[in-house]
Amino acid sequence: MADRSIFLPALAMAALTFVVWWRMFFSRIGQMKRERIHPQAVATSAQAAARLTDSRAADNFRNLFELPVLFYLALVVAAITAQVTALTLALAWFFVATRVVHSAIQCSYNKVMHRFRAYVAGGLALWTLWAMLGVGLLRG
């Protein structure tokens, strides 16, 4: 059986996604109530973009289904190919930490260059993790 500790960073990412979803939910419902926006008036993404002015949490929620998809797969690959090491765990936790920072920035003051630095750092960790997994698979 593979080392289950590799799935703890996935659990943390799922928790982050839940927190951002919760923030997005209350932000949108709050604005819709304040401005008396009927739900049908925001039925499509184009309508929502035109009516809902604060899209930070929604934008971040979408971001959590981009690079993190490759992250989740990398964790599964590490587990089923017995490549769970201190380094793969460190890279996984570092990726999670950068996504937490990225989400905190995007959902709050949203300074692009601050957010971008977190994004790049996380991306480099993810690509390094995949490179290590790839080497391990090729050596197989």
C-alpha positions, -999 to 999 in steps of 0.1 A, spaced: 0 0 0 13 34 -9 21 60 17 -12 77 25 5 109 37 7 120 0 -31 126 1 -30 151 30 -20 179 7 -50 170 -15 -72 172 16 -57 207 23 -64 218 -13 -100 205 -10 -104 225 22 -90 256 5 -114 251 -24 -143 248 0 -133 280 18 -131 299 -15 -165 284 -26 -180 295 7 -166 331 3 -179 332 -33 -213 319 -23 -218 346 4 -203 373 -17 -227 366 -46 -258 361 -25 -250 392 -5 -247 414 -36 -278 398 -52 -298 406 -20 -284 442 -16 -290 451 -53 -322 430 -57 -307 410 -86 -330 382 -96 -312 348 -100 -323 345 -136 -306 378 -143 -272 361 -137 -280 327 -154 -250 328 -177 -214 337 -171 -218 368 -194 -248 380 -174 -231 374 -141 -200 393 -153 -222 422 -163 -242 423 -130 -219 410 -103 -192 435 -97 -169 416 -72 -156 385 -91 -125 379 -70 -137 348 -52 -154 334 -84 -122 340 -104 -101 323 -77 -126 294 -75 -121 288 -113 -83 290 -107 -85 262 -82 -96 239 -111 -67 247 -134 -32 238 -122 -45 220 -92 -60 193 -115 -24 183 -125 -15 185 -88 -42 160 -78 -31 136 -105 6 139 -95 -3 128 -60 -22 98 -73 8 89 -96 32 93 -67 11 70 -45 5 42 -70 41 42 -83 56 42 -48 73 75 -53 62 91 -21 94 106 -6 102 135 17 109 156 -14 76 148 -32 58 155 1 77 188 5 69 198 -31 32 189 -26 29 210 6 48 239 -10 23 239 -38 -5 239 -13 11 268 6 15 289 -26 -22 282 -36 -33 294 -1 -12 326 -6 -25 330 -41 -61 326 -29 -57 349 0 -43 376 -23 -69 372 -50 -99 371 -26 -87 402 -8 -66 430 -21 -58 413 -54 -25 428 -63 -16 411 -96 22 410 -92 19 395 -56 -5 369 -69 17 362 -99 47 355 -77 27 329 -57 14 314 -90 49 310 -105 64 296 -73 36 270 -71 39 262 -108 76 256 -105 70 233 -76 43 214 -96 65 211 -127 94 199 -105 72 173 -89 61 161 -124 97 160 -136 106 138 -106 77 115 -112 85 113 -149 121 103 -142 109 77 -117 84 63 -142 110 61 -169 135 44 -146 107 21 -136 
